[in-house]
Amino acid sequence: MCGIFGFSWQNRGNLSFADSKAALSQLFLLSEQRGKEAAGIAIKNKSTKQIGVLKQNITASRFIRQSSYENFLDSNLKPAFGQGGLEQGVSVIAHTRLVTNGDRDTNVNNQPVTKPGGVIVHNGIVVNVDDLWAKYPDIKRELYVDSEVLLALILHFSEQGMTLPAAVAALFNEVKGSASVALHFTKLNVMVLATNNGSLYYTKDDKGGLVFSSEQYSL
């Protein structure tokens, strides 16, 4: 199975960019055993009001040593921090991939998976993926990875007027198989975490900090 992990920092003035970068490196390395065929990350930064995404078909340990990764963090994570520490809320979702479907050499199949309106990382296997695409012809399939249908349906249900919790519940009522997910949305400053099999753990404090992972020991 794949590994998903990340964090959300809010109202933590004494937290540094260096500490956050080190935490990410540790989480990538701890999650590598869950999938060594690709790695990726998405950052939602309130100060830049955008979601940055980077992914490559290499191991997590190689991924975090790339200059492209360093440059990505400088552009997407660092702007949340000032000289005194965190100044703007920032959330990170990330993934280490064990391929089940969707060729890893076609990088759009790697995670995070993106569609207009949102970004998802997913651990698990959707066994009725073809049935879901057939049942909802209004949503457009673009990839071969099953994770796409999860993001597409949550966005679809939200566009139909459902709240995010209701949209996630509706999704899990439709899905056959296993799914633990983390999502960012283009227009909303929220991070959604959800699972239908319990393979998702988190820890949080009273200062607006939360860290999550597929593995409890990583926390």
Sequence and secondary structure as in RCSB ss.txt:
>XXXX:A:sequence
MCGIFGFSWQNRGNLSFADSKAALSQLFLLSEQRGKEAAGIAIKNKSTKQIGVLKQNITASRFIRQSSYENFLDS
NLKPAFGQGGLEQGVSVIAHTRLVTNGDRDTNVNNQPVTKPGGVIVHNGIVVNVDDLWAKYPDIKRELYVDSEVL
LALILHFSEQGMTLPAAVAALFNEVKGSASVALHFTKLNVMVLATNNGSLYYTKDDKGGLVFSSEQYSL
>XXXX:A:secstr
  EEEEEEE S TT  HHHHHHHHHHHHHHHGGG  SEEEEEEEETTTTEEEEEEESS HHHHTTSHHHHHHHHH
HTGGGEETTEE S EEEEEEEE  SSS TTSGGGSSSEEETTEEEEEES BTTHHHHHHH TTS    SSTHHHH
HHHHHHHHHTT  HHHHHHHHHHH  B  EEEEEESS   EEEEESSS  EEEE TTSEEEEESSGGG 
